[in-house]
Amino acid sequence: MKETILLGAAVIIGLGIFSQWLAWRISWPTIVIMSLVGLLIGPGLNIVSPQEALGEFYKPIIAMAVALVLFEGSNSLNIKEINGVTKSVWRIITVGAFIAWILGSLAAHYIAGLSLGVSFVIGGIFIVTGPTVIIPLLRQAKLKPRTAAILKWEGIIVDPIGPLVALFAFEIVVVMQDHNGNLTDLAMFFVGAIVAAIIGVIVGIFLSYVVKKQYIPEYMTTPVIFAMVLLSFALSEQVMHETGMLCVTVLGVILAKSKHFISTMRDVDHFAENMSMILTSTVFILITASLKRETIMEVFSIEIILFVLAMLFIVRPLSIVIATINTELSFKERALLGWIAPRGIVALTVSSYFASIMKTRGFEDAELIPAITFALVFITVCAHGFTLSPLAKMLGLAHEKSEGLLIIGANKFTYQFASFCKQQNIPVMVVDNNAKRLSIFEENGIEVHHGQILTEEKRLEMDLTEYSKVLCMTDSFVFNLLSYETLSKQFGTNNTFLLPVYLDETYKDETIPEFMKSHLLFKESAVFEDLIYKIKHGHEIVGEVSSGSRKLSVHDDLDGTLLFIIHKESKEISMMTTNRTIKTEKGDMLVFLKSNENTQSQMIDIEGEGSLNG
């Protein structure tokens, strides 16, 4: 029996990760794939029933996973993300959430036919969107920064508020019932919510203090923080059910602020992000696989379908339109926000709790809560998952999928490199902390950023969604290494490259890891000083169309230095590195640095040959 449960758990985790990969591979929304996989192995084929297999451990496991996902989301918040749209964000998470609660409750009563008590409880549950569904969508849609920031903040902040609103509505219903409640219960609700928030604040400040004073060794920082998150969540749940999410959200916000002055806190981010990805996919499959066939069949009721349509086309648009009157948002931004509001794990987990306690209070129609919740979750996940990206592109609020290049370092070579990319309509941005070096780039219409890029705060101020690859090409190999280490965490190691400065300084250095050597640009002799020398003496960057299919590497006998390849069919860019072999097809463009005796050297005025973007 134990072995069967162990195998089942491993399979579900594996299916969760497989769902993420498959979604990436076929360009489908991740949450849609996870939902379909869960339904297939659960009520579809009856292969597994996680709730029955895990028994009394099922709900605690789900609850702790949700707590960690919420903590990761709130811990990633940065107030600079919403610079320029602060008013809109606060309006949406307050006025917008209130309007959505009222309108959603009325829709549940008059369209779905639920009693007023159940309607106002379910209306509170349905104001949530949540990081478990919105973050995967944002990761794929490549929205422009401020629109993405609004959806992210709404999802994270409102997620713990929704269950509290539902609990508040429930306490009101209890008070209004004869002999079943009193005002003391209502007062205890507010006390419980305040206590949960206070626990989050105290634990957050405590952790910030002990980490800053180094009372915890660095290698134990992440485990201690995650243990304290779970402990705080459990303690708040003991005080009052459904307040644990508020506690961990507040705790995450406190720790997010401390990252500005405690560098060790930043190490938590990468572990938390990876853990959140695993937990999100696993929990989504656990919940959907545990649904009963009867619940799924109830979804096809005409009343439930009409209710979901009302939530999609009336409640959400009206709440956003009213909440964002006289704010910084444009009409197009309000239109997109008025459509996107997928529900996810929190709605599914919380609804079952309220369905059970309301049935014990005599509300027979509460048994419909799981079916209505699943209908709203599944339909919004599919509708918003498939439409977010195309709608955002149509409204001009997302970047087209592109192989943009982010170049670190302004010098003669990167000027020629960026100019060629611009001619080929490849998005390119050059970053340097020297304004004089960047002036020639700006004069020729090349996108530039003056300042640092290695700090997270500075990158938040930049719109980097167009760029998929980073080329570190300054005159300091130490800085190139530092840039590689920092930016590879955001762009991925396969999309981050660096350029050696002097011949033999890198290739024979045993301190450089082998995996990093595979990301050294161009051939071994094409180091920074060599490229600058060639540019000064008449070499130029040119493109040649491949006449057939072949495999190329920097070791081949080629006329010139092969820099990169633009694939005709996929429009992808393959950077040449010291040990890479790339297959080309007919029509692909091969980009070389070649000598041209008939071309005079362009004497561009760039102070120095690189940069130190401190």
N, C-alpha and C positions, 0 to 999 in steps of 0.2 A: 504493500500500500504506500509506504513512504517513498519507495523507489519510483512508483507511478506518479506521485505528486511532484517529486523532484524532476522527473523527465518532462512532465507537463509544464512546469514552471520554466524550464530551460527552453522548451519549444516555443512558448508564448513570447519570451524575451527575444528569441531568435526571429520569430515572425514579425515582432515589432520593428527590429532593425532591418529586416528584409523589406518591410513595407516602406520604410524611409528610403531605402536604396531604390526600390522599384519606382516609387513616386518620382525620385530624381531622374531615373533613367527614362521614363516615359513622359515626364513633364506633367504629371498629374498632381493635384493637391495631396499632400501627405495624409491629412486627416481623412480624406475620402478612402484612400487605400486601406488605412488602419481600420476604419469602420467596416468596410467590405470583408476584410480578412476575419475580423471578430465575428461578424454575422455568419460567415461561411463555416468556420470551425465550431461555432456554438449552435444557435438554433437552426442553422441551415443543414449541416451534416451530423449534428449531435456527436461530434468527435470529443468535445470536452465541455464541461460545465464548471468553470472556475469557482463559482460561488459554492457549489456542492462539494467540490474537491477540497477547497480551503476551509470550509466550514466557518467557525467563529473567527478565524483569522482573516477572512476575506475583507471585511469592512475596515479593520485597523490598518491593513496593508494599503488599501486604497487611500485611506485618510492620510497616512504618513507620506505616501507618494505625492498626493496633492499638496500637502504642506511644503515639501521640498521644492516642488515646481513653482509654487507661489513665492517662496523665499528667493529662489533664483531669479524670478522675474522682477520682484521689488528691489533686489540687490543690484540689478543691472540698470535701474533708473538713474538718470542724470538730468538735473534741472536744465542744463544747457541744451538738452534735446528739444525742449519746448520753448526756447527763446523765440519770441515773435508770435507765439500762439498760446501763451499762458492763459489768457482770458478764455479762449475757446475750450481749452482742456478742462479748466475748473467749472465752466458752465456745463459741459457735457457730463462730467461725473457728479454734478449736483442737480442742476435744473433738469438736464436731459434724463438722468436716471429716475428722478421723481416723476416726470411726465410719462416715461416708459412704464413705470410701475402702475400708475393710475390707468393709462390707456390699455395696457396689457391685461389688467384685472377686469376692466369693463368688457374687453373682448372675450375673455374667458367666461364671463357670466352670460353675456347676451348672445355670443356666437357658439361657444362650446357647450353652453347650457349648464355650467357648474354653479353651485351655490355661491353667494357673495363671500362667505368665509373662506372657502377653498380657492376662489378666484383671486382674492387679494394675497393669499399666501403664494400661489403659483405665479402671480404677477411679480412678486418680489424675487422669486427664483430666476425669472426670465430676463431680468435686467443685466445679468452677467454675460460677458463674452469670454474673457479669460485668456491668459498666456498659453494654455495648453492647445488652443486652436488658432489664436491670432498670430502668435510668433511664427509657427511653421508657414502660415500663409504669407506673412511679410518677408520671410526668408526667400520665398520663391518669386514673389511678385515684383521685387525691386522698385518699390514705390519711392517717390522723392522723400527726402528726410522728414520734412515737417508733417506731411500726411501720415507717414508711417509712425512717427512719434506720437501723434494724437491717438491712433488706434492702439498702440502699445500701452500708453498710459491709461487709457480708458479700460482696457482689458485687465490690467494688473490692479488698478485701484478699485474698480467696481466689483471685481471678483469676490472679495470678502464682504463687501457691502450687501450684495444680493441676498445671501443667506440670512444676514442680520435683519434686513427688511422683511423677509419672509417670516422670521422668528417674531419680529415686532407685530406683524399682522396677525400671527397666530395668537400671541398674548392678548391682543385686542379682542379677538374672537372669543377667547376663553373668558375674558372679563365680561363680555356681553351675554354669555350663556348663564342661565339661571343656576346658581348654587355650584358652579364649576370653576370659579375663579374669582379673584379679587384684585384690587389695585396693587396689593403687595407683589403679586407675580409680575405685574407690569414694571413696577419700580425695580425689581430684581433683574429684569432684562437690561435696563440701562446700567445698573451697577455691574453686571457681568461683562457687558461690552467695554465699559471704562476700565475695569480690572484687567481685561485681556490686553487692551492697548497699553496700559501701564506696564504690564509684564514684558511686552515687546520692547518698550522704551528702556526699561531697567536692564534687561538682558543685553540689548544692543549697546548701551553705554558701557556696561560691564565688560563685554567682549572687546570693545574698542580700546578700553583702558588697559586691560591685561595684555593685549597684543602689542599696543604701543610701548608699554613698559617692559616688554619681552619677558613676562612671567611665564609665557608659553613658548617652548622652542619652535622655531619656524616650521620644522617638518610636521609638527602636531597641530598647527593652526587650523588647517582645513578640517581634520577630523573633530577637533574640539568644537568648532563653530557648528558643524552639522549635528553633532550630538546635542548641543544646546538648543538648536532650532527644534529638534524633535521633542526635547524635554519641555520647552516652552509651549509648544503646540499641545502636548498631552496635559500639561498643567492648566492651560486655559480651557481645554475641553472639560476638565474636571469641575472648573468653576461654573461654566455654562456651555451646553452643547452648541456647536456651530460658531464659537468665538475663536477657536484656534487659528482659523485662517486669517482673522484680523490681526491676531498676535504676531504671526510669522511675517505678515506683510509689513507691519510697523517695524519689526526687528530688521527686516531686509532693508528698508528705507534708511534706518539709522546707520547700519553698516555701510550702505552705499555712500553716505556722506563722509564717513571716516576714511574712505579710500583716497580722498584728496590729500590726506596728510599721513597715512599709514600705508606704505608701499606693499607690505606683506599681505594686506587685505586683497590686493589685486590677484594674488595667486589662487584665491578661492574661486574666482570667476570662471576659469577654464574648466576646473573640475565640476563646478556647479552646472555649467552649460552642458557638458557631456552627460552628466547624471540626469539632468532634466530631459534631455532628448530620449534617453533610455526609458525613463519613468513614464514620460508622456505616451510613447508608443505602446509600452507594456500595459499601462492602466487602461488606455482606450480599448485595447483588444480584450482585456479582462472584463470590462463592463459590457461591451457589446456582445461578447461571447456568452455572458450570463443572462442575457435577455430571454424571456420565454416566448415561444411562438404565439401564444395567445396575446401577449402584449404587442407584438409586431402586427398581428391581424387587426387589432383595434385601431391601428394607425389609419387604416383605410376608411374609417368612419367619415361621413361627409362633414359632420360638425368639427371634427379635429382638423381636417384638411382646410376648411374655411377659416378656422382660427389661426392656423399657421400662415395662411395667405394674408390675413389681416395683420399679423405681426410683421410680416415681410414688407407689405406695401402701404400700411397705414401707420402702425405704431412707431416703428423705427424712423421712417422719414419725418413724421410729424415731430417726434421728440428732438431730433437733430435740428430741424429747421427752426423750431421755436427757441431751442437752447442757444443757437449760434447767431441769433439776430444781433446786428451791430457788433460783430466780432471781426477778427482779422482775416477770417476765411473767405475765399472767393466762392462764387456760385458752384464752380466745378468741384471744389474741395467739399463743400457741403453736400453736393449730390452724391459723391462717392461715399462719404461718411454715413449718409442717410440710407445707404443700401447695405453696407458691410456690417454685420453683427452676428457672426457664427457663435452658436452655443456649444459647450463641450463638456468636459469631465465634471466640473463642479456642479453644473445643472443636473447631470445624470445622478451623481452621488447624493446630492442634497435632496432631490425630489423623492427618493425612496424613503428617506427618514421622515419627511413631512407627510408622505402618504400614510405611513404606519401610525404616526401619532394622531393624525386627524381622523383616521378610521376608528381609533379607540375612543375618540370624542363623539362618535356617532355620525360623522360625515361620510355617508356611504359613497358619495360621488368622488371621494378622495382616491378610490381605487383606480380612477382614470388618470391620475397624475403621472405615473410612469409612462403610460402610452403617449400622452400628450407631450411629455418631455422628450421622449425618444423621437417622436415625429418632428418636433421643432429642431432638435439637435441634428438629426440626419439630413433633413431638408435644407437647413441653413448651411450645414457643412458642405453639401453638394452644390447648392445654388451659389453661395459666396465663394467657395473654393474654386469653381470653374469660371466665375465671372470677374473676380477681383482683378486679375492681370489684364485681360482684354479691355475691361471697362476703364481701368486706370490709364492704359495706353491711349484709348480713344479720347479721354479727357485731358491728356497731356500731363498726367500726374505720375507716370512711371517711365523709366528708361527702357528703350528697346534693348533686347539682348544683344550685347556687343562685347567685343574683345578689346576693350579699352586698356591703354597702358599708362601706368603711373610711374613717372621717371623721377628718381631722386638724384638731384645734382644738375646745375646749369653750367654748361661748358660748350666748347666748340663742337664736340662730337654729338652731345645730346641735342644741340640746336639742329644739326643736320638730320639726326635721327627723328626728332619730333616734327620737323618740317616735312619729311617724307611721309610720315604717318598721317599728317594733316592732309597732304595731297591725296592719299588713299582713303580718306574719310574714316580713318581709325581714330576714335576718341583718345586724346592724349593730354596729360597734365604734367607739367614740370614743377617740382618742388625745390625751393632753395631759400636760405635765410638771408641772401644777399640781393637786395632790390636792383642793384645795378646790373648784376648778371642776368636778371630776369627781364630787364627792359627790352632787349632785342627780341626776346620771345613774344612779349606782349605786342610789340609793334607789328609783328607778323601774324597776329591773330591766334597764337598758341595759348591754350589755357595754362595759367600759372597759379601757384600758391606761394606767397611770401611768408615764411615763418617755419616753425617747427612742425614735425609730423609724427615724432616718436611718442608723444604723450597722448593718452586716450582723449583728454579734454580737447586738444587741438584737432584731432581727427573728427570729433563730433561736430566741429564747426564747418567741416568740409563735406561736400556732396561727392562721395566716392562710389556711388552706385553704378556709374558707367564703366568703372575700371575693374578689370578682372586679373590683371597681372602687374607685378611690381618689378621694376628694374633699378637696382641700386648701383649708380654709376658716378660716384663722386671721386675726388682725387685722394680720398683717405680710405684705405681698405679696412681699417679698424671701424670707421663709421659705416662702411658698407656692410660689414659683418653685424654691427649693432642694428642697423636698419633691417637686415634680413631676419634676425632673431625676433625683432619686435613685430614686424609687419606680416611675417609668415603665419602668426597666430590668427590674424584676421583674414588674410587672403588665401592661406593654405601654402604648405611648403612646395607643392607642385606648381604654384603660380608666382613664386617669389625667386628672384635671381639676383646675383651680384657679380661685379666686375673686379678682377684683380687690378692692381695699379702698376706694379713693376714685375717684369719677367722673373720667373722662378721663385718669387716671394711666397707663393701659395702652394704650387703643385708639389713642392718637395717638403712642405711644412707638415710634419706628422701630427701637429696639434690641431689641424683642421680635420673635422670628422669626414669620413668617406662620403656620407650621404650629402654633406654640404658641397663637396667637390663636384657632385653631379649637377649642381645648380650654378656653377661658374660659367659665365657667358662666353660664347664664341670659342675659337680655338686657343690653344695655350699661348701662342705668340701674340694674340690680339688683346693685349692688356691695355690699360688706360693710357699710359704714356705712348704706346705704339699707335693707338687710334687717333690721339690728338696730333701726333707727328704727321700721320697720313692725311688728316683733314687739312693741316696747314700746307701740305705739299701737293695739293690738287686732287686728292682722292674724293670721291663722291659716292653717295648712297643711291643705288639704282635698283630697279625691279626688272626681272626677266621672267617671262612666262615659260613654264615647263612644257616641253614638247611631248612628254610621255611619262609613263609610270616608272619610278625607280626609287631606290633607297639612298639617302644622303647622310653623310656625317662630316664633321670638320676635318677628318683625316683624308677625305677624298681629294684628288688633284683637281681643284676648282680654280677658276679664274677670279680671284678676289677672295675676300673674307665673307663667308655666308653668315648673315646676322639672324634672319628669321624667315619663315615661310607663311604665306597667306593662302589657306586652302580655299579653292574656288567654291566647292559645294557647301561646306559648313560655315565658311567665313571665319573659321577659327585661325588663331595665330599660334604657330609652334616656334618657340625660341630655340636657337641652336646653343648647345652647351658642349663642354669638352668631351663628354662621353655619350652623347645621344645620337641615335640613328633615327631618321624620320622618313617615312614613306610619302612620296609625292605622287600626284596624279596629273594627267594632262590638264593644262589650264591653271594649275597652281602658280602663284607668283613667288619666285625666289628672290630674296632681297640681299644684295651684296654691297660691300664697301669695296669699290674698285678704283684703280688708277685711271685717270683720264688726262692724257697729256695735252689735250686741246682745251681743257677747262682750267681757268685761272682760279687760284685759291680764293675763297671768300674770306676777306679780312674782317670778320665780325668782331666787334669790340665787346669782349666779355672779360671782365676783370677776373683773373685767376682761372683755374681750370676745373674747379669742383666746388664743393660746399661742405660745411660742417653744420648740419641742421640741428644744433644742440638740443 
